[in-house]
Amino acid sequence: MRLPESAHTSRPWRIHDIAPDFRVEDVWALPTPGGPDDFPRLVRQMTSGNDSSEFSVIYRALFAIRWKLGALLGWDRTDGGIGVRVPSLHDRLPADLRDAPPGPVFEGAPFRSVYRTDTEWAAEIANRTMHGVMHIGWVPDETGGYHGQMAVLVKPNGVFGKIYMAGILPFRYLLVYPALMRGIARRWQAQTGDPVAG
């Protein structure tokens, strides 16, 4: 379920001090009901390789087109990424986070873990269109349980980056996020055996 920006900004996440120049693009409640100690499982699920059969043909085709365009137009070349075009957010971390393990390595995804705490994890991605952060938090809910919450933070790369982000917005809301939420729910349910409320 999509949430208002305040669902992210009102919480005392460490990311606020680390990436104040990034804008909040999206905030979502993840279909991952659990207890106070289930956050590590969510992080493992988010970084493990996804079975592409979990997603619709349209979803897979959309990403195939995006990666083909990126290769053709040079959007995803290594000289446009983290440590080249933009410094890593890891360079901004306070000592306690910088000296701690950053979090797991992604399987088959172009994200890089930045830091992880007991209830918060951030990973970054950069190309010629933007520098982005996927922020995952573990939050209490009104029923006494917990669930994941995802915020997407972005820093577009100039005018082109702003146009690109505006251009993909309808695809994100109509195709990408609904399919992503269904996939997350299926994988979470497969691990727990409990049905996830839609």
Helices and strands as residue ranges (DSSP letters): H 6-9, H 15-18, E 23-29, H 39-47, G 52-54, H 57-73, G 78-80, G 89-92, H 95-98, E 112-116, E 120-126, E 130-140, E 146-156, H 158-171, I 172-176, H 177-192
